[in-house]
Amino acid sequence: MNDFLLRLRPKKNVSAIHALRRGLKYLLRSCGLRAVSVEEIPPKGGLRAGALSPASQCVKESSDV
């Protein structure tokens, strides 16, 4: 089985979490690719205000993703 690593960056004025969830749903439903893990990488210089902790960022493998 192959694993792939994909890094994404949202454009300005885009809801990053909504775009990510929509993309993951598309990949699962249309391409048969399931997310195994997702992690937000904090910007250089530390966490931004309101950033999630690493433990709360993981998207668990489930049917609703």
C-alpha positions as CSV (number, residue, x, y, z in Angstrom):
1,M,0.0,0.0,0.0
2,N,1.3,3.5,-0.9
3,D,1.3,6.5,1.4
4,F,1.4,10.1,0.2
5,L,2.2,13.4,2.0
6,L,0.4,16.5,0.7
7,R,0.9,20.0,2.1
8,L,-1.9,22.6,1.5
9,R,-2.1,26.3,2.1
10,P,-5.4,28.2,1.9
11,K,-5.7,31.4,-0.1
12,K,-6.7,34.6,1.8
13,N,-10.3,35.0,2.7
14,V,-10.9,31.2,2.6
15,S,-12.1,29.2,5.6
16,A,-9.2,26.8,5.8
17,I,-11.1,24.1,7.9
18,H,-14.1,24.1,5.6
19,A,-12.0,23.9,2.5
20,L,-9.9,21.1,4.0
21,R,-13.0,19.1,5.0
22,R,-14.6,19.5,1.6
23,G,-11.4,18.4,-0.1
24,L,-11.1,15.3,2.1
25,K,-14.7,14.4,1.3
26,Y,-14.0,14.8,-2.4
27,L,-10.9,12.7,-2.2
28,L,-12.7,9.9,-0.4
29,R,-15.9,9.9,-2.5
30,S,-14.5,10.5,-5.9
31,C,-11.0,9.1,-5.8
32,G,-11.1,6.5,-3.1
33,L,-8.4,8.2,-1.0
34,R,-8.9,8.3,2.7
35,A,-7.1,10.7,5.1
36,V,-5.0,8.7,7.6
37,S,-3.8,11.8,9.5
38,V,-4.0,15.5,9.3
39,E,-1.9,18.0,11.2
40,E,-1.8,21.8,11.1
41,I,1.7,23.2,11.0
42,P,2.0,26.4,13.0
43,P,3.5,29.4,11.1
44,K,7.1,30.3,11.8
45,G,7.3,32.5,15.0
46,G,4.9,30.4,17.1
47,L,1.2,29.6,17.2
48,R,-1.2,32.2,16.0
49,A,-4.1,33.4,18.2
50,G,-6.8,30.8,18.5
51,A,-4.7,28.0,17.1
52,L,-5.6,24.4,18.0
53,S,-3.3,22.2,20.0
54,P,-1.7,19.3,18.1
55,A,-3.9,16.7,19.8
56,S,-7.2,18.5,18.8
57,Q,-6.1,18.9,15.2
58,C,-6.1,15.2,14.2
59,V,-8.9,14.1,11.9
60,K,-9.8,10.5,12.8
61,E,-10.6,8.1,10.1
62,S,-14.4,7.9,10.0
63,S,-17.3,7.9,7.6
64,D,-18.1,11.6,8.1
65,V,-14.7,12.9,6.8
